[in-house]
Amino acid sequence: MRRLNRKKTLNLVKELDAFPKVPESYVETSASGGTVSLIAFTTIAFLTVMEFMVYRDTWMKYEYEVDKDFMSKLRINIDITVAMRCQYVGADVLDLAETMVASADGLIYEPVVFDLTPQQKEWQRMLQLIQSRLQEEHSLQDVIFKSAFKSASTALPPREDNSLQSPDACRIHGHLYVNKVAGNFHITVGKAIPHPRGHAHLAALVSHESYNFSHRIDHLSFGELIPGIINPLDGTEKIASDHNQMFQYFITVVPTKLHTHKISAETHQFSVTERERVINHAAGSHGVSGIFMKYDISSLMVTVTEEHMPFWQFLVRLCGIIGGIFSTTGILHGFGRFVVEVIFCRFRLGSYKSTTVPLPDGHTSNHLPLITDNSTH
């Protein structure tokens, strides 16, 4: 009884078979079918490899939200070289809250030679080339995000020669912590001193002929310092054409959370516009000679996340490729055979057109002649 029920169950399952098998004796192979199959298998192999490369790749997803963190401090990382002696220049920050940040807390004044060595010039040239490519192809920024913490350092390499040339410039480098409000970081003549209504610089003791605000920005970033990230002003060099020249950088800082497979950090991106002009009070161009970086904090925060294709999605796409190619090649092969058969049938019918055969009594016959062989009986 149990065996009978089992047999009925197997018969029921066989009736539900959606993939009936055709005996091999009923299958007819052809050269055209083999050619189409070879093309199909080659295409499947190629697309499978390409799909696997897409599966291994990752992409960056950008999400935007309101930045609710307004109580924390903002870190500014600075590495700027000015073509003036260190005792002649001073750097500080003044924000909208009229809060001055003393430069002695985090900035270092180092006497250096302004001209770069050949190795340093090559580094600067490559950095400027990358900056120009980033302005043209914004997708390269995703590559930089992925390579953070594992790429080469973007810092200016040290001098490889022991030049006896006396220092003629001042390298101001280090970091500052400021309030997360708009502010103005500037480098101008004289050291900064506090003032009840703001601040002032002791510029009276500096000769006007020694003013030279030619400068090179080796690094400028906001937030956590991440090696491998290239910022918009890195590698910038400006040469002053006049003693009384003002260089202005208007910066918009965007808080950014970066989550990749390698790192998870909170940093800041920024965009910048530049302006420079000569101070000439007689011509109506007022101001103070120096380098001024006016920054503003965006209220939006960007979350950059590195995403990867799920394995199940890879399998679904792979099955779609294999099934689609088999179905498409089968349809094309069947259509091609149908067209070829139609053409050959018409060609064969044309070779058997009716012919006129003369009869002995002078009449003609329109019947087809019998096909006989030349063999003798």
QUIWO-V342847 format. One record per pair of residues at least 24 apart in sequence whose ideal C-beta (glycine too) atoms are under 7 Angstrom apart, sorted by the first residue. I is the first residue (numbers start at 0). GAP is how many residues later the second one is. Records with the same first field share a line. If there is no record, write none. Layout:
I=GAP / GAP
This chain:
31=301 / 305
32=300
35=293 / 297
38=290
39=285 / 286 / 289
42=282
43=277 / 278 / 281
46=274
47=270 / 273
50=266 / 267 / 270
53=255
54=254 / 259
57=88 / 248 / 249 / 250
58=248
59=82 / 85 / 244 / 246
60=244 / 246
61=240 / 242
62=240
63=236 / 238
64=236 / 238
65=233 / 234 / 235
66=188 / 232 / 233 / 234
69=110
71=108
72=104 / 105 / 106
73=104 / 106 / 148
74=100 / 102 / 147 / 148
75=99 / 100 / 102 / 109 / 146
76=98 / 142 / 143 / 144 / 148
77=29 / 94 / 95 / 96 / 97 / 142
78=94 / 139 / 140
79=92 / 107 / 135 / 137
80=31 / 33 / 88 / 90 / 134 / 135 / 137
81=87 / 88 / 90 / 105 / 131 / 133
82=31 / 85 / 86 / 129 / 131 / 132
83=85 / 86 / 126 / 128
84=85
85=25 / 84
87=101 / 118 / 122
88=81 / 98 / 100
89=98 / 100 / 101 / 102 / 111
90=81 / 96
91=100 / 107
92=83 / 85 / 90 / 91 / 92
93=89 / 90 / 104 / 105
94=83 / 84 / 86 / 87 / 88
95=85 / 86 / 87
96=82 / 84
97=100
98=80
99=94 / 99
100=75 / 77
102=89
104=71
105=68 / 69 / 70
106=65 / 67 / 69
107=65 / 66
108=61 / 63
109=61 / 63
110=56 / 59
111=55 / 57 / 59
112=50 / 52 / 54 / 55 / 56
113=54 / 55
116=42 / 43 / 44
118=38 / 41
119=36 / 37 / 39
122=33 / 34
123=111
126=107 / 108
127=107
129=100
130=104
143=84 / 85 / 86
144=113 / 115 / 159
145=114 / 160
146=81
147=78 / 80 / 81 / 112 / 114 / 115
148=77 / 78 / 79 / 113 / 114
149=78 / 112
150=77
152=74
153=74 / 76 / 80
154=64
155=62
179=117
180=116
181=113 / 114 / 115
182=112
183=108 / 110
184=108 / 110
185=104 / 105 / 106 / 107
186=103 / 104
187=100 / 101 / 102
188=100 / 101
207=35
208=34
210=32 / 33 / 78
211=28 / 31
212=27 / 32 / 34 / 76 / 77 / 78
213=24 / 25 / 26
214=76
221=31 / 46 / 48
222=43 / 44 / 45
223=41 / 42 / 43
225=39 / 41
231=38 / 39 / 40
232=39
237=38
241=36
243=34 / 35 / 45
244=31 / 33 / 34 / 44
245=30 / 31 / 33 / 41 / 42 / 43 / 44 / 46
246=29 / 44
247=27 / 28 / 44 / 46
248=25 / 44
249=44
250=42 / 43 / 44
251=44 / 46
252=42 / 43 / 44 / 45
253=44 / 46 / 48
254=46
255=46 / 48
256=44 / 46 / 47
257=46
258=45 / 46 / 47
259=46
260=45
268=33
